[in-house]
Structures are given as structure tokens and as C-alpha cells.
Amino acid sequence: MPKERRDRQNLNLVTGTRDTLSSEDGGHSRNQTDKQRQKEWFNNRWTRIGLAAQNEQLIFSNLMTHVNEESLKEAFKALEGSKALGVDGISKTKYGKSLEENLKGLAQRVQRGTYRPQPKREVLIPKANGKRRPIAIACFEDKLVDWVVSKVLTQVFEPLFIRNSFGYRPNKSADGAIKACYYSLCKNTRRHVVEIDFSNFFNTIPHRKLMKVMGKRISDRRFKGLIGRFLKGKLIVEAGEILPSEIGTPQGSVITPPTTLPKAQNLLKAYSAVS
């Protein structure tokens, strides 16, 4: 199987660039052009991964390079600052006061392999059926790494999904799935709808099998190790006890799917009313 070319991952496109023009103004112009080119390459980071991932036989061997200061800064801008705080009590505003220093240190720890996610705080949310859904609240710094890892995984695996797969994918949603089912039934192209719900699915995902499936597409050991640390992260339950994570993926983090779909539920009720 073909492997990802490492030179495609090099984001330091103008590091050490020398001015070859004789005039001072010409050298300045060259530097400006190089910086603009570097910025364009960086902005297309996710696009480049996605384009490479369209080759279903490609194995990614150098994804860890994308967890750097630039991508972490992008994550900082993307994350909301109003979410619940983790066990360290640090908000986005507080973290941003020393943003450059914090991101530099975080990127270094990730690349050196010394980064460890802090324990998540469990909160139990009431469900409509009377039960409670466990939500894991991560620290803000862990959310940054979570966001970048999620972005990379999305680009790597997105091209493998079939067109009619709507679950938690970019530009697809439960709304689209309901519309597709509705129009198929209206045109009599399908005569039945089968609903299957996996009980307690996210909390029972086997780590080893998940990593084995991921390994068919990703051979980067450091990147897989980073994912493994999130899977094995500790959880502080409501009673205050710290439990190791031996199975499942806690919901509520940046990298996991959303827990509620109110808009889709409203659409379903509307379609049912006119059917």
C-alpha cells in the first residue's frame, strides 16, 4: 500500500529562505511573496489531507506534525469560551492571557510525547426516559488537542464513508437523513424504515478494536498513542472518585459526537404530522 509522503506534511515552507535579489526592495518583495505562499499552504492544511485521503489505499504515517502551534491556535479561535470548565478551572479567557507561551509549551509536550490529558469531570444529564446520560467535561487545554485530532481524523476518514451515511459528518446531519428517508417513502422507492439503536454504544466501545480499525488507515504510532491517551484518560465521577477508562469513549468532548439533536427531533415530528 502507498504511504503518505513526508514532504507533503512540511509546513515550514520558507524557513531559512535567503534573499537572492540584488536590490533591497526586491529582497523584501521576495520575502513577502514567500510568507504569503506559506500562509496559503497553511490555510489549505486540512484540504491537503482530505485530497490525499481520497486514495483509499493510502496509509498516513506522519500525522503528528499537524499537532503544532499553528493548528492549536486555530483550535483556540474555533472553541467557544462559554462552555463548562474542567477540573483545573481554567477558562478560554484565562488561557488566552498567555496564549503564545501556553500554545508553545503545549505543542512541545505533544511532540515530545510527555503530554497527558487531565482527568475529565463527569456530569450526569437527565434523559427523556428518566435515565441520566454521563457527560465528560475536559479541561480547556485538552479541548485544544482534542479539536486538532478530531480535525485530522475527519479529513483522513471522511472520504471512506458512503453518500447515504449522515451521522456526525461535515455538512451532513440527522436533518438530512430524515429528509432522505421522507422523500424515499413519498416516491415509494423504499417501503420500510428500520430503526436500530445500540444501547449505551459510546460507553461500551472496545479500545483495542477501535485502535485496530484506525490502524488500517493510520500507521503513525505517535499519533495513535495520543489518541490512546485520550481513550485511557481518567474520569472523576460525581462521588469524587477517580476511575480509569478501560472501555468506551466519554461523551461531551470536542472529538465525540453531540449528545442531543433537538432540531432533528422537531423535523421528525413535523414530517410525521403531514404523512
Backbone as CSV, one residue per row, in Angstrom:
resi,resn,N_x,N_y,N_z,CA_x,CA_y,CA_z,C_x,C_y,C_z
1,MET,0.837,-1.205,0.000,0.000,0.000,0.000,0.871,1.254,0.000
2,PRO,0.432,2.285,-0.704,1.210,3.521,-0.713,1.166,4.197,0.643
3,LYS,2.231,4.895,0.977,2.284,5.628,2.225,2.363,7.118,1.950
4,GLU,1.862,7.864,2.902,1.860,9.320,2.801,3.279,9.852,2.694
5,ARG,3.491,10.739,1.747,4.810,11.334,1.582,5.063,12.355,2.676
6,ARG,6.207,12.251,3.318,6.502,13.138,4.432,6.685,14.591,3.995
7,ASP,7.159,14.796,2.767,7.380,16.182,2.350,6.074,16.933,2.185
8,ARG,4.962,16.214,2.052,3.674,16.893,1.973,3.281,17.502,3.313
9,GLN,3.869,16.980,4.382,3.493,17.445,5.696,4.356,18.609,6.167
10,ASN,5.382,18.962,5.408,6.284,20.016,5.835,5.610,21.377,5.706
11,LEU,5.355,22.005,6.847,4.681,23.304,6.837,5.655,24.463,6.904
12,ASN,6.929,24.182,7.171,7.936,25.236,7.247,8.498,25.503,5.848
13,LEU,7.643,26.013,4.991,7.999,26.098,3.583,9.019,27.193,3.291
14,VAL,9.126,28.200,4.163,10.042,29.294,3.868,11.102,29.443,4.952
15,THR,11.231,28.465,5.824,12.253,28.545,6.862,13.638,28.575,6.231
16,GLY,14.423,29.586,6.582,15.779,29.672,6.049,15.846,30.202,4.635
17,THR,14.748,30.789,4.154,14.759,31.333,2.805,15.754,32.478,2.696
18,ARG,16.572,32.458,1.686,17.581,33.502,1.502,17.165,34.450,0.380
19,ASP,17.497,35.710,0.550,17.211,36.697,-0.482,18.250,36.579,-1.591
20,THR,17.776,36.343,-2.799,18.698,36.187,-3.918,18.692,37.401,-4.837
21,LEU,17.767,38.344,-4.565,17.716,39.532,-5.401,18.770,40.529,-4.932
22,SER,19.305,41.276,-5.857,20.396,42.188,-5.534,19.916,43.424,-4.799
23,SER,18.729,43.918,-5.128,18.245,45.144,-4.506,17.535,44.835,-3.191
24,GLU,17.543,45.829,-2.321,16.899,45.653,-1.023,15.396,45.527,-1.173
25,ASP,14.822,46.348,-2.063,13.380,46.291,-2.269,12.981,44.949,-2.872
26,GLY,13.805,44.436,-3.777,13.475,43.153,-4.399,13.486,42.023,-3.389
27,GLY,14.467,42.058,-2.475,14.521,41.028,-1.441,13.316,41.084,-0.533
28,HIS,12.877,42.283,-0.201,11.702,42.446,0.644,10.470,41.878,-0.047
29,SER,10.363,42.150,-1.358,9.233,41.631,-2.122,9.230,40.108,-2.150
30,ARG,10.414,39.507,-2.288,10.509,38.050,-2.300,10.060,37.455,-0.967
31,ASN,10.486,38.096,0.123,10.081,37.623,1.447,8.566,37.699,1.627
32,GLN,7.976,38.794,1.161,6.534,38.951,1.276,5.812,37.864,0.488
33,THR,6.318,37.565,-0.710,5.712,36.519,-1.537,5.820,35.153,-0.868
34,ASP,6.973,34.865,-0.292,7.186,33.587,0.382,6.263,33.444,1.594
35,LYS,6.116,34.539,2.348,5.244,34.490,3.511,3.791,34.277,3.098
36,GLN,3.382,34.905,2.024,2.026,34.734,1.535,1.798,33.306,1.074
37,ARG,2.816,32.728,0.397,2.710,31.345,-0.061,2.611,30.390,1.117
38,GLN,3.396,30.655,2.154,3.351,29.811,3.338,1.977,29.887,3.995
39,LYS,1.416,31.081,4.071,0.100,31.250,4.663,-0.954,30.491,3.876
40,GLU,-0.865,30.538,2.543,-1.826,29.822,1.710,-1.720,28.316,1.917
41,TRP,-0.486,27.801,2.016,-0.292,26.378,2.272,-0.887,25.992,3.610
42,PHE,-0.673,26.833,4.625,-1.213,26.519,5.947,-2.732,26.506,5.931
43,ASN,-3.333,27.480,5.269,-4.785,27.538,5.211,-5.375,26.331,4.507
44,ASN,-4.597,25.695,3.650,-5.078,24.523,2.926,-4.649,23.212,3.589
45,ARG,-4.190,23.294,4.817,-3.704,22.107,5.535,-4.730,20.976,5.503
46,TRP,-5.958,21.276,5.920,-6.981,20.236,6.015,-7.412,19.778,4.629
47,THR,-7.422,20.698,3.683,-7.762,20.332,2.309,-6.752,19.354,1.742
48,ARG,-5.473,19.589,2.027,-4.425,18.700,1.514,-4.542,17.293,2.084
49,ILE,-4.863,17.206,3.377,-5.051,15.879,3.976,-6.256,15.187,3.342
50,GLY,-7.342,15.944,3.167,-8.550,15.376,2.587,-8.354,14.900,1.162
51,LEU,-7.603,15.662,0.373,-7.342,15.259,-1.008,-6.504,13.982,-1.057
52,ALA,-5.499,13.909,-0.184,-4.671,12.701,-0.128,-5.494,11.498,0.332
53,ALA,-6.452,11.736,1.230,-7.254,10.654,1.800,-8.225,10.053,0.798
54,GLN,-8.443,10.735,-0.340,-9.326,10.171,-1.362,-8.748,8.900,-1.972
55,ASN,-7.447,8.728,-1.837,-6.818,7.466,-2.215,-7.054,6.475,-1.072
56,GLU,-7.994,5.568,-1.239,-8.406,4.683,-0.162,-7.310,3.723,0.260
57,GLN,-6.293,3.551,-0.557,-5.198,2.645,-0.233,-4.071,3.342,0.518
58,LEU,-4.170,4.663,0.644,-3.096,5.420,1.269,-3.075,5.202,2.778
59,ILE,-1.898,5.005,3.340,-1.715,4.876,4.778,-0.966,6.112,5.277
60,PHE,-1.525,6.786,6.256,-0.931,8.024,6.774,0.092,7.688,7.850
61,SER,1.311,8.144,7.643,2.409,7.795,8.543,3.020,8.988,9.271
62,ASN,2.514,10.194,8.987,3.161,11.372,9.577,2.130,12.443,9.942
63,LEU,1.117,12.049,10.690,0.049,12.976,11.046,0.377,13.833,12.266
64,MET,1.305,13.373,13.071,1.612,14.076,14.313,2.141,15.488,14.054
65,THR,2.702,15.705,12.890,3.253,17.024,12.581,2.183,18.106,12.539
66,HIS,0.917,17.700,12.378,-0.166,18.676,12.308,-0.602,19.172,13.680
67,VAL,-0.163,18.514,14.733,-0.481,18.992,16.082,0.631,19.952,16.500
68,ASN,0.557,21.177,16.040,1.599,22.168,16.285,0.973,23.481,16.752
69,GLU,1.814,24.488,16.929,1.330,25.765,17.453,0.263,26.384,16.562
70,GLU,0.457,26.294,15.243,-0.487,26.918,14.317,-1.865,26.269,14.391
71,SER,-1.909,24.939,14.378,-3.201,24.254,14.419,-3.863,24.415,15.789
72,LEU,-3.063,24.460,16.851,-3.614,24.676,18.192,-4.183,26.082,18.322
73,LYS,-3.552,27.048,17.673,-4.084,28.414,17.680,-5.405,28.468,16.907
74,GLU,-5.476,27.704,15.839,-6.731,27.614,15.081,-7.832,27.014,15.954
75,ALA,-7.466,26.009,16.741,-8.422,25.398,17.659,-8.886,26.395,18.713
76,PHE,-7.951,27.205,19.218,-8.289,28.213,20.228,-9.339,29.177,19.691
77,LYS,-9.187,29.607,18.459,-10.139,30.532,17.855,-11.492,29.871,17.616
78,ALA,-11.480,28.562,17.339,-12.717,27.863,16.998,-13.558,27.501,18.220
79,LEU,-12.917,27.246,19.344,-13.640,26.791,20.532,-14.386,27.938,21.214
80,GLU,-15.561,27.624,21.729,-16.343,28.609,22.458,-15.773,28.803,23.855
81,GLY,-15.940,29.992,24.377,-15.418,30.284,25.707,-16.447,30.170,26.807
82,SER,-17.700,29.828,26.445,-18.776,29.797,27.434,-19.074,28.392,27.949
83,LYS,-18.309,27.399,27.510,-18.565,26.026,27.927,-18.133,25.807,29.375
84,ALA,-18.627,24.686,29.947,-18.298,24.344,31.334,-16.796,24.132,31.500
85,LEU,-16.277,24.476,32.674,-14.853,24.376,32.943,-14.478,22.979,33.418
86,GLY,-13.231,22.598,33.136,-12.728,21.306,33.573,-12.258,21.353,35.011
87,VAL,-11.551,20.317,35.431,-11.132,20.200,36.830,-10.111,21.272,37.219
88,ASP,-9.415,21.846,36.243,-8.419,22.870,36.576,-9.018,24.265,36.692
89,GLY,-10.285,24.426,36.284,-10.969,25.710,36.418,-10.478,26.796,35.484
90,ILE,-9.699,26.441,34.462,-9.143,27.437,33.536,-10.094,27.641,32.359
91,SER,-10.481,28.885,32.138,-11.372,29.228,31.040,-10.574,29.626,29.804
92,LYS,-11.281,29.843,28.713,-10.627,30.286,27.485,-9.992,31.663,27.685
93,THR,-10.685,32.541,28.386,-10.161,33.882,28.635,-8.862,33.838,29.432
94,LYS,-8.846,33.025,30.458,-7.654,32.919,31.299,-6.505,32.287,30.530
95,TYR,-6.805,31.263,29.762,-5.769,30.589,28.973,-5.193,31.534,27.922
96,GLY,-6.047,32.389,27.376,-5.619,33.296,26.316,-4.756,34.440,26.777
97,LYS,-4.660,34.686,28.074,-3.833,35.783,28.569,-2.354,35.545,28.297
98,SER,-1.944,34.298,28.261,-0.565,33.940,27.894,-0.617,32.928,26.752
99,LEU,-1.368,33.281,25.723,-1.685,32.326,24.670,-0.445,31.785,23.969
100,GLU,0.433,32.672,23.501,1.597,32.218,22.743,2.469,31.288,23.573
101,GLU,2.693,31.661,24.813,3.521,30.840,25.707,2.849,29.495,25.990
102,ASN,1.541,29.530,26.235,0.817,28.295,26.541,0.788,27.341,25.353
103,LEU,0.536,27.879,24.161,0.465,27.027,22.974,1.827,26.451,22.620
104,LYS,2.870,27.246,22.800,4.223,26.762,22.521,4.576,25.606,23.448
105,GLY,4.287,25.775,24.725,4.573,24.711,25.675,3.745,23.473,25.423
106,LEU,2.468,23.655,25.068,1.586,22.519,24.766,2.070,21.762,23.547
107,ALA,2.417,22.489,22.489,2.900,21.837,21.270,4.181,21.054,21.531
108,GLN,5.058,21.601,22.331,6.311,20.910,22.653,6.045,19.628,23.425
109,ARG,5.139,19.674,24.387,4.825,18.476,25.166,4.183,17.396,24.307
110,VAL,3.330,17.817,23.367,2.700,16.846,22.467,3.744,16.181,21.585
111,GLN,4.644,16.970,21.017,5.649,16.433,20.113,6.674,15.564,20.843
112,ARG,6.971,15.894,22.077,7.935,15.110,22.856,7.319,13.842,23.431
113,GLY,5.998,13.766,23.431,5.320,12.602,23.982,5.100,12.675,25.477
114,THR,5.307,13.851,26.079,5.121,13.998,27.520,3.742,14.551,27.880
115,TYR,2.951,14.899,26.880,1.614,15.438,27.140,0.683,14.334,27.645
116,ARG,-0.051,14.625,28.713,-1.040,13.718,29.262,-2.326,14.496,29.541
117,PRO,-3.459,14.061,28.999,-4.720,14.754,29.282,-5.049,14.693,30.774
118,GLN,-5.594,15.769,31.286,-6.028,15.784,32.678,-7.337,15.013,32.825
119,PRO,-7.652,14.549,34.033,-8.914,13.812,34.233,-10.117,14.649,33.834
120,LYS,-11.119,13.995,33.289,-12.363,14.668,32.922,-13.333,14.636,34.101
121,ARG,-14.179,15.627,34.154,-15.190,15.714,35.209,-16.529,15.219,34.681
122,GLU,-17.099,14.205,35.320,-18.354,13.616,34.853,-19.557,14.378,35.402
123,VAL,-20.495,14.655,34.496,-21.760,15.272,34.865,-22.874,14.419,34.283
124,LEU,-23.887,14.108,35.078,-24.998,13.264,34.630,-26.162,14.151,34.206
125,ILE,-26.545,14.032,32.919,-27.617,14.845,32.352,-28.895,14.011,32.266
126,PRO,-30.032,14.510,32.773,-31.296,13.757,32.692,-31.730,13.527,31.247
127,LYS,-32.255,12.331,30.963,-32.782,11.995,29.651,-34.308,11.962,29.710
128,ALA,-34.933,11.939,28.533,-36.397,11.961,28.467,-37.025,10.713,29.072
129,ASN,-36.291,9.593,29.042,-36.841,8.344,29.563,-36.616,8.165,31.063
130,GLY,-36.135,9.204,31.727,-35.922,9.127,33.161,-34.516,8.734,33.562
131,LYS,-33.734,8.216,32.626,-32.359,7.845,32.922,-31.462,9.074,32.817
132,ARG,-30.184,8.883,33.096,-29.238,10.000,33.027,-28.070,9.634,32.115
133,ARG,-27.678,10.604,31.295,-26.588,10.411,30.351,-25.301,11.002,30.923
134,PRO,-24.209,10.223,30.973,-22.948,10.757,31.506,-22.227,11.627,30.470
135,ILE,-21.865,12.830,30.871,-21.120,13.761,30.036,-19.770,14.033,30.703
136,ALA,-18.704,13.967,29.929,-17.366,14.199,30.463,-16.883,15.598,30.081
137,ILE,-16.563,16.416,31.059,-16.114,17.784,30.840,-14.586,17.816,30.911
138,ALA,-13.947,18.164,29.807,-12.486,18.201,29.749,-11.960,19.592,30.066
139,CYS,-10.685,19.668,30.424,-10.023,20.952,30.632,-9.825,21.650,29.283
140,PHE,-9.745,22.966,29.301,-9.684,23.717,28.052,-8.472,23.334,27.212
141,GLU,-7.320,23.170,27.839,-6.120,22.812,27.086,-6.293,21.475,26.379
142,ASP,-6.935,20.516,27.030,-7.182,19.214,26.408,-8.161,19.347,25.242
143,LYS,-9.072,20.300,25.352,-10.012,20.531,24.256,-9.289,21.003,22.996
144,LEU,-8.215,21.761,23.167,-7.442,22.236,22.021,-6.843,21.062,21.246
145,VAL,-6.199,20.149,21.972,-5.606,18.974,21.326,-6.709,18.104,20.739
146,ASP,-7.798,17.965,21.481,-8.965,17.206,21.014,-9.435,17.727,19.661
147,TRP,-9.531,19.056,19.544,-10.045,19.677,18.324,-9.151,19.359,17.128
148,VAL,-7.839,19.476,17.313,-6.899,19.210,16.221,-6.944,17.739,15.818
149,VAL,-6.946,16.838,16.794,-7.010,15.405,16.499,-8.299,15.076,15.761
150,SER,-9.413,15.663,16.209,-10.696,15.444,15.552,-10.672,15.929,14.107
151,LYS,-10.052,17.083,13.881,-9.958,17.652,12.539,-9.149,16.736,11.615
152,VAL,-8.040,16.211,12.131,-7.209,15.310,11.333,-7.967,14.035,10.999
153,LEU,-8.596,13.424,11.996,-9.325,12.175,11.779,-10.475,12.360,10.798
154,THR,-11.138,13.505,10.872,-12.237,13.781,9.942,-11.740,13.792,8.505
155,GLN,-10.617,14.464,8.257,-10.075,14.545,6.906,-9.591,13.176,6.409
156,VAL,-9.047,12.373,7.306,-8.493,11.075,6.921,-9.594,10.075,6.578
157,PHE,-10.676,10.055,7.364,-11.688,9.009,7.212,-12.935,9.453,6.454
158,GLU,-13.138,10.746,6.299,-14.341,11.239,5.623,-14.524,10.661,4.214
159,PRO,-13.486,10.580,3.380,-13.684,10.062,2.021,-14.112,8.594,1.961
160,LEU,-13.998,7.868,3.056,-14.334,6.442,3.049,-15.819,6.182,3.249
161,PHE,-16.561,7.178,3.719,-17.977,6.979,4.008,-18.810,7.002,2.729
162,ILE,-19.884,6.242,2.723,-20.796,6.234,1.580,-21.661,7.492,1.605
163,ARG,-22.269,7.810,0.483,-23.033,9.049,0.347,-24.210,9.117,1.317
164,ASN,-24.832,7.997,1.592,-26.022,7.985,2.426,-25.726,7.805,3.907
165,SER,-24.485,8.020,4.304,-24.136,7.992,5.717,-24.197,9.425,6.253
166,PHE,-25.103,9.681,7.185,-25.355,11.052,7.637,-24.846,11.333,9.047
167,GLY,-24.381,10.334,9.765,-24.077,10.506,11.173,-22.813,11.295,11.472
168,TYR,-22.957,12.482,12.033,-21.846,13.271,12.575,-20.748,13.520,11.548
169,ARG,-21.130,13.871,10.333,-20.169,14.155,9.279,-20.263,15.619,8.869
170,PRO,-19.187,16.179,8.322,-19.227,17.581,7.888,-20.302,17.809,6.836
171,ASN,-21.075,18.850,7.020,-22.131,19.242,6.081,-23.230,18.200,5.953
172,LYS,-23.297,17.269,6.901,-24.387,16.288,6.944,-24.919,16.244,8.367
173,SER,-26.202,15.875,8.492,-26.801,15.874,9.820,-27.997,14.932,9.836
174,ALA,-28.585,14.793,11.014,-29.795,13.978,11.150,-30.947,14.592,10.360
175,ASP,-30.925,15.921,10.203,-31.957,16.576,9.398,-31.961,16.031,7.972
176,GLY,-30.757,15.935,7.399,-30.643,15.417,6.037,-31.058,13.965,5.934
177,ALA,-30.750,13.178,6.958,-31.134,11.768,6.951,-32.655,11.612,6.974
178,ILE,-33.305,12.438,7.795,-34.769,12.376,7.876,-35.401,12.803,6.559
179,LYS,-34.860,13.839,5.940,-35.381,14.288,4.646,-35.211,13.205,3.586
180,ALA,-34.041,12.549,3.575,-33.793,11.488,2.600,-34.783,10.342,2.775
181,CYS,-35.029,9.962,4.012,-35.998,8.894,4.292,-37.400,9.320,3.869
182,TYR,-37.746,10.553,4.164,-39.083,11.046,3.856,-39.357,11.035,2.355
183,TYR,-38.413,11.565,1.574,-38.628,11.619,0.129,-38.579,10.238,-0.510
184,SER,-37.782,9.337,0.060,-37.754,7.972,-0.457,-39.094,7.288,-0.231
185,LEU,-39.712,7.529,0.915,-41.011,6.933,1.219,-42.109,7.561,0.364
186,CYS,-41.996,8.888,0.155,-43.016,9.575,-0.659,-43.032,9.064,-2.092
187,LYS,-41.846,8.764,-2.627,-41.736,8.305,-4.011,-41.842,6.785,-4.130
188,ASN,-42.086,6.128,-3.016,-42.223,4.671,-2.972,-40.970,3.930,-3.451
189,THR,-39.826,4.583,-3.378,-38.585,3.881,-3.723,-38.160,2.950,-2.599
190,ARG,-38.639,3.219,-1.394,-38.422,2.339,-0.249,-39.766,2.126,0.435
191,ARG,-39.998,0.936,0.906,-41.306,0.628,1.501,-41.246,0.541,3.021
192,HIS,-40.045,0.434,3.580,-39.937,0.270,5.022,-38.790,1.117,5.579
193,VAL,-38.914,1.460,6.846,-37.846,2.120,7.596,-37.527,1.255,8.808
194,VAL,-36.274,0.900,8.955,-35.844,0.080,10.090,-34.999,0.937,11.024
195,GLU,-35.401,1.027,12.266,-34.676,1.805,13.258,-33.960,0.866,14.227
196,ILE,-32.651,1.070,14.386,-31.856,0.269,15.308,-31.090,1.215,16.221
197,ASP,-31.186,1.007,17.489,-30.493,1.850,18.466,-29.577,0.961,19.305
198,PHE,-28.275,1.250,19.255,-27.318,0.493,20.058,-27.328,1.029,21.489
199,SER,-27.701,0.196,22.419,-27.794,0.609,23.812,-26.420,0.923,24.389
200,ASN,-26.299,2.133,24.957,-25.073,2.539,25.639,-23.844,2.374,24.744
201,PHE,-23.983,2.753,23.475,-22.953,2.465,22.473,-21.606,3.106,22.802
202,PHE,-21.586,4.420,23.006,-20.313,5.123,23.184,-19.574,4.676,24.444
203,ASN,-20.321,4.306,25.459,-19.688,3.905,26.714,-19.191,2.468,26.709
204,THR,-19.419,1.750,25.611,-19.003,0.341,25.560,-18.084,0.040,24.375
205,ILE,-17.586,1.059,23.698,-16.686,0.832,22.562,-15.381,0.204,23.056
206,PRO,-14.982,-0.940,22.515,-13.718,-1.567,22.938,-12.519,-0.825,22.370
207,HIS,-11.613,-0.399,23.223,-10.468,0.398,22.800,-9.589,-0.348,21.802
208,ARG,-9.305,-1.604,22.078,-8.377,-2.352,21.232,-8.923,-2.506,19.813
209,LYS,-10.191,-2.810,19.688,-10.785,-2.972,18.358,-10.847,-1.639,17.623
210,LEU,-11.128,-0.583,18.362,-11.172,0.745,17.751,-9.807,1.117,17.185
211,MET,-8.741,0.888,17.956,-7.396,1.217,17.506,-6.977,0.315,16.337
212,LYS,-7.452,-0.926,16.316,-7.121,-1.833,15.225,-7.733,-1.345,13.915
213,VAL,-8.982,-0.898,13.987,-9.647,-0.359,12.791,-8.934,0.906,12.326
214,MET,-8.578,1.771,13.250,-7.887,3.007,12.918,-6.515,2.727,12.301
215,GLY,-5.877,1.652,12.764,-4.545,1.311,12.282,-4.505,0.895,10.825
216,LYS,-5.646,0.536,10.259,-5.681,0.181,8.844,-5.490,1.403,7.946
217,ARG,-5.702,2.557,8.510,-5.594,3.799,7.751,-4.436,4.676,8.231
218,ILE,-4.038,4.495,9.499,-3.010,5.332,10.111,-1.921,4.444,10.702
219,SER,-0.675,4.678,10.295,0.453,3.915,10.834,1.332,4.752,11.758
220,ASP,1.002,6.023,11.910,1.761,6.936,12.765,1.576,6.517,14.229
221,ARG,2.592,5.905,14.816,2.482,5.394,16.184,2.303,6.512,17.203
222,ARG,2.970,7.628,16.997,2.857,8.727,17.955,1.451,9.314,17.947
223,PHE,0.874,9.435,16.765,-0.479,9.973,16.663,-1.486,9.009,17.281
224,LYS,-1.329,7.721,17.021,-2.219,6.733,17.626,-2.027,6.682,19.140
225,GLY,-0.794,6.891,19.592,-0.543,6.933,21.020,-1.252,8.096,21.692
226,LEU,-1.306,9.231,20.985,-2.009,10.402,21.504,-3.496,10.105,21.662
227,ILE,-4.072,9.441,20.673,-5.484,9.052,20.751,-5.700,8.075,21.895
228,GLY,-4.757,7.138,22.060,-4.855,6.178,23.144,-4.867,6.832,24.513
229,ARG,-4.126,7.937,24.666,-4.103,8.632,25.951,-5.463,9.260,26.264
230,PHE,-6.138,9.740,25.239,-7.485,10.271,25.454,-8.454,9.156,25.824
231,LEU,-8.324,8.007,25.166,-9.209,6.883,25.468,-8.996,6.373,26.888
232,LYS,-7.749,6.366,27.331,-7.408,5.822,28.646,-7.478,6.878,29.750
233,GLY,-7.881,8.083,29.402,-7.911,9.158,30.386,-8.811,8.850,31.571
234,LYS,-8.467,9.407,32.718,-9.227,9.150,33.942,-10.475,10.031,34.001
235,LEU,-11.446,9.553,34.780,-12.730,10.235,34.891,-13.062,10.434,36.367
236,ILE,-13.396,11.665,36.737,-13.808,11.971,38.106,-15.333,11.953,38.159
237,VAL,-15.900,10.946,38.786,-17.356,10.797,38.851,-17.933,11.737,39.903
238,GLU,-19.274,11.788,39.970,-19.936,12.736,40.869,-19.570,12.504,42.330
239,ALA,-19.293,11.254,42.676,-18.944,10.945,44.063,-17.536,11.398,44.414
240,GLY,-16.779,11.882,43.410,-15.427,12.355,43.644,-14.366,11.306,43.412
241,GLU,-14.771,10.092,43.093,-13.829,9.010,42.858,-13.221,9.128,41.469
242,ILE,-11.921,8.862,41.349,-11.225,8.899,40.067,-11.154,7.489,39.504
243,LEU,-11.769,7.303,38.341,-11.822,5.972,37.742,-11.024,5.944,36.446
244,PRO,-10.281,4.870,36.201,-9.575,4.729,34.915,-10.559,4.350,33.816
245,SER,-10.294,4.788,32.611,-11.156,4.464,31.478,-10.621,3.220,30.790
246,GLU,-11.340,2.111,30.927,-10.908,0.848,30.352,-11.712,0.456,29.126
247,ILE,-12.865,1.092,28.941,-13.714,0.785,27.798,-14.576,2.010,27.495
248,GLY,-14.929,2.188,26.232,-15.815,3.273,25.852,-15.109,4.605,25.643
249,THR,-15.838,5.553,25.073,-15.347,6.911,24.867,-16.340,7.874,25.513
250,PRO,-15.921,8.641,26.496,-16.856,9.537,27.190,-17.414,10.594,26.255
251,GLN,-18.720,10.824,26.349,-19.365,11.830,25.513,-19.181,13.215,26.117
252,GLY,-19.314,14.214,25.257,-19.235,15.588,25.723,-17.961,16.302,25.342
253,SER,-16.955,15.576,24.867,-15.710,16.230,24.470,-15.806,16.722,23.036
254,VAL,-14.809,17.465,22.614,-14.808,18.034,21.263,-14.790,16.949,20.203
255,ILE,-14.083,15.855,20.473,-13.871,14.828,19.464,-15.040,13.856,19.351
256,THR,-15.966,13.858,20.331,-17.098,12.937,20.299,-18.324,13.621,19.711
257,PRO,-19.271,12.850,19.190,-20.476,13.430,18.588,-21.324,14.146,19.625
258,PRO,-22.205,15.068,19.165,-23.110,15.759,20.086,-24.089,14.787,20.722
259,THR,-24.639,15.169,21.863,-25.496,14.256,22.615,-26.974,14.497,22.383
260,THR,-27.340,15.633,21.804,-28.756,15.915,21.574,-28.965,16.403,20.155
261,LEU,-30.134,16.090,19.615,-30.471,16.504,18.257,-31.892,17.078,18.251
262,PRO,-32.126,18.200,18.946,-33.483,18.736,19.062,-34.074,19.147,17.729
263,LYS,-33.258,19.712,16.836,-33.782,20.158,15.547,-34.262,18.968,14.736
264,ALA,-33.488,17.871,14.748,-33.884,16.674,14.011,-35.163,16.083,14.593
265,GLN,-35.303,16.118,15.913,-36.495,15.584,16.547,-37.721,16.401,16.157
266,ASN,-37.566,17.714,16.078,-38.682,18.565,15.664,-39.069,18.300,14.213
267,LEU,-38.063,18.100,13.355,-38.348,17.779,11.963,-39.099,16.467,11.846
268,LEU,-38.694,15.484,12.620,-39.340,14.179,12.581,-40.807,14.295,12.960
269,LYS,-41.105,15.100,13.980,-42.491,15.302,14.382,-43.292,15.983,13.282
270,ALA,-42.650,16.959,12.605,-43.339,17.687,11.536,-43.658,16.769,10.363
271,TYR,-42.701,15.937,9.963,-42.927,15.017,8.858,-43.989,13.977,9.212
272,SER,-44.000,13.546,10.463,-44.979,12.560,10.892,-46.394,13.135,10.826
273,ALA,-46.507,14.438,11.099,-47.809,15.087,11.116,-48.422,15.201,9.722
274,VAL,-47.584,15.343,8.689,-48.120,15.511,7.333,-48.141,14.219,6.551
275,SER,-47.608,13.143,7.104,-47.576,11.855,6.397,-48.936,11.184,6.431
